[in-house]
Amino acid sequence: AAGRGGGASTAGKAPLADGEPTGSPRGGSGTGWAESAAGPTADGSGSSSSSDDEDTKTAKLAKMSAEAKQKGNAAFSAGDYPKAVKQFTMAIRMDKQNHVLFSNRSASYAALGKYEEALADAERCVRLAPKWGKGYGRKGAALTGLGQGGEAVKAYLAGLAVEPESEALRGGLAEAKAAIRAAQDRYKEMWGKDAPPTDAVDAEAPPPPVETPRAPAGDHVSEQAPQPAAAAAEDLGASDQTAPSRDDVKENVAPLAPEVAAVTAAVNSLDKSDVRAWLAAAKDGDLARMKAMHSKNPELLYAWGKGTSLGFTANSAQHWAAAKGRLDVIRWLLAQGMSPDVSNNADSTPLHSAAGAGQDGSIRVLLLEGGADSTLRNGLDETPRDVAVGRKKGDGDSLAATIDLCSRVAQLASAKAAGEAWPMRLMQAALQLAGRDLRMYSEKSEFIAATEELLGSMPSRIVPSGGATLPMPSLFARPEKGEAEPAKGEPAKGEPAKGEP
């Protein structure tokens, strides 16, 4: 997630574990404190030993909170949501004013189907950072999970009032409205023409004005909380801003290109049993079964578990293969035209999944042979490298080094294919990460020759059988009329939830 790593703050401003101000004495008489504070130190600075202790304790808490946050982010990316909740809870205990931590824990609770807890954390996040759009997104997601579509719409609209260009909020708004329509359709099917009136929010009605809450008195608003666009905030205070009109907030995130709309409709109409079998084969590394299924129905390529217990995070076969280290499956999917950067509901790519699961081989295949983008960020605002470092299992630095090396080699290969000259710094970085002693080279021609040798030792890029990557479906596309949204929350009977990458 974007924002502070550990909520470090200066002494005298941030409360410690039990809410005690860092500037207050711990034990001893008032006289003793006054004498300690007044007496200069040996270097004449006037700083007291007690103040030094407070600074040390504050720094220690900040470091511990940052470490717990990193572990939580890594656990979330790896699909270990119970562990993510535990780690974010530990981080919150040491930094209760960090809105990002409540946002992350809310996302983790939602992934577990614990929407009440997710809502409580989201509301706390909004109170701490009322100008941060993602907090409203967390609230909207929790309310959608609770079946409160109308309230979810209001939450997303409040978020769009402060971040009008957020595609994530627009996508969430479309999903909440789709859930309302699905509920209304089910209601009409149940009652028929004699359906009594309901108090449900009309998904087609113009949205009511939504005010953005002010930060409570005494609450700290993080410096990382983004502000509204200058044009929107120029003449209006936060409490005077209203939600965008119906003309400004579209039904979908954006109009879908014809090819995207076609693949989205095809994927959403796949048979549930086929989807489960396809994703299970990817997890198990059963390539023969995947080839047989794909030959009968090529639309399975981008299947993401819609309508099944695997549909909440929307992991593709590529996510599962990357997390499980199924290198032959990854290569085959790439050869069929699947994008190496396909994202799930948490905006995680297969590279995030590989990093979170500690799969060095998957990372190499995706970057070197698939051309994956290592700069993409997931829903917690983490790059794959951030996820790798956050593992804290002894292999985080090694995985990060693999990502650094493969990313630079991929950049060099792309530049060569485009006929562009190699920047000296890029060559030096790649060679150094590959373990070469840069003192061996003095002339630019020597660096170029060494770089050519390095590239020659790397696997070549996989070219899709059709010559290009196939278009990806849109997870936020509104279902066609009559198509019900899959239920969210607890898995269906006979489908136990498992940690998803």
C-alpha positions, 0 to 999 in steps of 0.5 A: 500500500502507498504511504509510510513504511512504519509510521516513524515520527518525531518525539513529542508528536506521535503517541507510544503504545499506550497513548502516552506522549513521547514528551512525558516522563516515565516514572520518577518525580516531577522534580527529577524530570525537571532537573534532568531536562534542565541539566545540559549534557557533556557536549553542551547540547542540553538534550536529556538522557530521557529524551534520548531514550524516547527517541530510541523507543520511537525509532524502535517502534517505527522499525518494528511497525515497518517490518510487520507491514512488509511481512503483511504485504508479502503474505497478502501477495502470497495469498496467506490472508490470515497471516497478513491480518496478523502482521498488519495487526502487529504493525497497528499496535505500534502505529495506531495513526497510520491509515495505510495499515488499516487499509491493508488490514481491511483488504486482508479481512475482505479477502477472507470474507470477513466484511464486518471487520473489513468495514471497521478498518476501512472506516477507521482509515477514512477517519484518519485520512479523509482525502485518501481515495483508497480508504473509500474504496476499501469501505465500498468493497466491504459494504458490497461484500455485506450486500449493502450495495446502496451504501457501497455506491455512496462510499465509492462516490465519496472517494471519487469526490476526492480522487475523480480520476481513480479507475479503481474507484470507478471500477468498484462503483460499477461493481457495486451497481452491478450487485444492486442490479443482480439483487433487484433481478433476483427479487423480481424473479422471486415475486414476479409482476406482483413484487412489492416496492423495496427501499433498495437504491436504484442503480440507474438513479442519479447519485445523491450529493456525498460529502467528504468527512473531515478529520476528527479533532485530534486525529493525525492525517498522514502527509501521504494522503493525496489531495484533490485535484487543484481545479476541484479544490480551488474554491471549495473546502473539503466539506463543500465538495459534492460527488461527481454527477451521473454524467461524470461517473460512468457505468463502467471504468471506461468503454471497452474496446470491441476485442476486450468486450468480446473476450470478457463476455467469453470468459464470463460465460465459461462453465464453472466446472471447466474453470475449476478444472483449468485452474486446478490443472495450472496449480498442479502443473498438469500441462497435458490436461491444460493442452487438452482443455485448451484445444477444446475451448481456447477461451479458457486461457484467461479464465479467472474463477468467476462464480467459484470459490476461486473467483474472489481474488480472480487469479488466472492460471498464470498466477497459480503457475507462477506461485507454484513454480510450474515453469513449463506451464508458464512458458506454454501459457506465454506461447499461447498469447497470454499476457505476463502482466495479467492482473487479478482483483488485487491488481497483482500480476503473476510476477507479484505471485512468484515473488510472494511465493519465493519462486526464483525460477518463475521470476526468471521465466516471466521477466526474461522469457515473457517480458513481464513489467517489474514496475507494476504495483498491486493493490497494496502499492507494492512492486514485485521487488517490494513483495520479495523484500517483504518476505523476510524468510532469508531469501528476500534479498536474493529474490530482489537481486534476481528481479533487478538483474532480469529487469535490466537484462530485459531492458537491454534486450528490448533496446537491442531489438529496437536498434537503440544504443545501450546506456553505460549505466544500464550495462554497468548495473546489469554486469555488476548484478551478474557478478562481473568485476567492472574493473575488468573493463575500461573502454566502452567497447569492452562493456558492450562486448561483455553485455553482448556475452551476458545477453547471449547466456540468457534465454530468448523471448517467447514469441506467441503462436499468433505473433502477439499477446491476446487481449485481456478481459476486463474484471470490472466489466458490467455483466450482461443483462440477466447474468447474475454476479457471483456471490462473494464471501464464504466459499460454496459447499464442497469448495474449501477456500485456499490461500491464493497467490 
